[in-house]
Amino acid sequence: MVELKTDTSIDAMYEAGQVVGQALTAVRKVADVGVSLLELDEVAREVLRAAGATSPFLGYRPSFAPVPFPAVICTSVNDAIVHGIPTGYRLRDGDLVSIDCGAELGGWAGDSAISFTVGTPRPADVRLIETAERALTAGIEAAVVGNRIGDIAHAIGSVCRTAGYGIPDGFGGHGIGRKMHEDPSVPNEGRPGRGMPLRHGLVLAIEPMLVASGKDDYHAAPDGWTLRTNDGSRAAHVEHTVAITDAGPRVLTAREAL
């Protein structure tokens, strides 16, 4: 069932979204060569603790997962697309890193993700990340009253495909509210004018995922969580929680420039 949020609820979700933005900003500031993924997770945990928020990621166990997720952020490096589990791996010069983070505050959830490079960036990685950000912007711009879910999907997919990138099959955005994952699903590719109409009060997590090689296939790593590209090519993942309002899309996880 799809729940339309009141303006008061959207304001409350903005507060949760700001905690997510603060956590991602804090993680990005300390991410450097030699820093471990577990250290990044601890940075995010401290931001959540200081804000009085909890993590919808920690302990989350969907039907496909062999174990509950053990962290408050997903850390996906290089050929990992999404859902990477933080480990003792220490970041290396040139790594492409995607960080996904969520927060629950006052009974409402926020969800957002960023991608960036550590140390000396590869030009191909910079282009991949910039395209992911453009796809996210296009998806947000299509999230207006009167459009449909398919218009968001088409906007994202058009940017990705035009640039020659792959889109992992079956993964995309979702509704969000009292729970991190709610209806409806928001594909990263689709036909315009199709799907559920967008109405004031609908809140969505819009999240493009791009594969550098242009291929869409992937596999689950032995940990049962991390999704990796089949050919070892790099991937990027970006995300914002967005409220659809009569005044236009409102980004609830907006953060300071990184």
Beta strands, then each sheet from edge to edge (+ up, - down):
strand 1: 73-77
strand 2: 80-82
strand 3: 96-105
strand 4: 108-117
strand 5: 172-175
strand 6: 182-187
strand 7: 203-206
strand 8: 209-211
strand 9: 218-220
strand 10: 227-229
strand 11: 235-237
strand 12: 240-243
strand 13: 250-251
sheet 1: 1+ 3- 4+
sheet 2: 2+ 10- 9+
sheet 3: 6+ 5- 7+ 12- 13+
sheet 4: 8+ 11-
end
